[in-house]
């Protein structure tokens, strides 16, 4: 398969690896982007594993609540940041969230087919099309997720004026302001540090085995580390995996408001539980970040101006 400059550029942006390394990785994997990322990781050339696609689309995320037990987070995209800051657009996104928290739709198509909360003579999709006509820019209701707490409550946090929307579902027999404040602090933690799981128990053995395979390949590709005894290499791998799990598991993360800089989220929740006289735990969380996984069109304004001048 012919390896194009665009493919090399995409792989570089995904991994941070050098141009020639990316070209070689794509050649070795016959242009398979996922396999090329894996190749670079195993050879220690990827500076950091990044999700495919760059976070670049504009728009807003917001959350709507229904009492203490129901919440919904939505992401609505726009073409430009200018529109994202427009009051008409912001009010529309808020209405979409209010629609979502009342909805029982199982997927986006069903959601778009529902009667619009502000005018039941039209559907959600009709309302979206009308808003596109009013604003004069392409808009997209990209996703939504609703959370219903069975044994506790839900709290929300919206960061950066709508760049990130978070819902945290807490399990507890006591629901009061102190508990809600603690769970809101946890929601801020989720927004800031972007964990992937609540606890290690949620992580599959396959995932851990795969990470160990990657780390072993990295070590064996290092002239110095590969010469160490097998027992030492095994210990290195276990240590690095443990460090990674602490970063991606919410309860293992250092609590962002910890005064000593060491207290974990799990220990913080233990303190809260003791203070309110009931166990308080995090059952689940949802984190939406505007534009994550969407590639934004790269515009070269200098080239555009030059093209226009050449045409005159």
Buried (B, 14 or more C-beta within 10 A) or exposed (E): EEBEEEBBEBBBBBBBBEEEBBBBBBEBBEBBBEBBBBBBBBBBBBEEBBEEBBBBBBBBBBBBBBEBBBBBBBBBBBBEEEBBBBEEBBEBBBBBBBBBBBBEBEEEEEBBEBBBBEEEEBBBBBBBEBBBEEBEBEBBBBBBBBBEBEEBBBBBBBBEEBBBBBBBBBBBEBBEEEBBEBBBBBBBBBBBBBBEBBBBEEBEEEBBEEBBBBBBBBBBEEEEBEEBEEEEBEEBBEEBBEEEBBEBBBBBBBBBEBEEEEBBBBBBBBEBBEEBEBBBBBBBBBBBBBBBEBBEEEEEEEEEEEEEEEEE
